[in-house]
Amino acid sequence: MPSFSSHDDWYAGLKALCLDDFPKHCRNCGRTFASEDEYFRETRSIRPEITGLKGVDDPDDGPLVEVFRNCVCGSTLLVSCCSRRDDSDAGHRRRELFDKLLNFLELQGLPREQARGELLRLMSGERSPMLETHYGQLAAQARKLGG
């Protein structure tokens, strides 16, 4: 099983909750969670210091991530997620580049979480006006220094 350096890596590696898990029913109180969005919105982490994620290598489905969360009644619920983590050489190179970009933006004074969110936005095909502005400022500074 691949190693993950942080809880964020796990969350980023989740592709989609398996459709067979929804609707999800709490056997203790009967509450129903119709979708993965509802599941994450209306349940709580087991404990703040625990992600509630467990990697599993299923012989039929391949790598899965089990997500444990607590219903509002306190009962622990489980859904399985398919992992989208690319463990190829290209996937490792992309993660290394992402980390370098993230570190660069942090050194430029952007809060790490904000920079991470903006980079993820770009990677999903959205525009990032904040990074476009930041890039413009860096380009202007470089022009001043160079000419």
VENVEN-V786971 format. One record per pair of residues at least 24 apart in sequence whose ideal C-beta (glycine too) atoms are under 8 Angstrom apart, sorted by the first residue. I is the first residue (numbers start at 0). GAP is how many residues later the second one is. If there is no record, write none. Layout:
BEGIN
i;gap
I;GAP
I;GAP
END
This chain:
BEGIN
i;gap
0;54
0;56
0;62
1;53
1;61
1;83
1;85
3;51
6;44
6;46
7;108
8;76
9;41
9;43
9;45
9;55
10;40
10;42
11;73
11;108
12;52
12;70
12;71
12;72
13;51
13;53
13;67
13;68
13;69
13;70
14;66
14;67
14;68
14;69
15;65
15;66
16;50
16;62
16;63
16;64
17;61
17;62
17;63
17;64
20;58
20;59
21;57
23;53
23;55
25;45
25;47
25;49
25;51
26;48
27;43
27;45
27;46
27;47
28;42
28;43
28;44
28;46
30;40
30;41
30;42
32;44
35;43
38;30
38;38
38;40
39;29
41;30
42;26
42;27
42;28
42;29
42;34
43;25
43;26
43;28
44;24
44;25
45;24
45;30
54;28
55;24
97;25
104;26
104;29
107;26
107;30
109;24
END
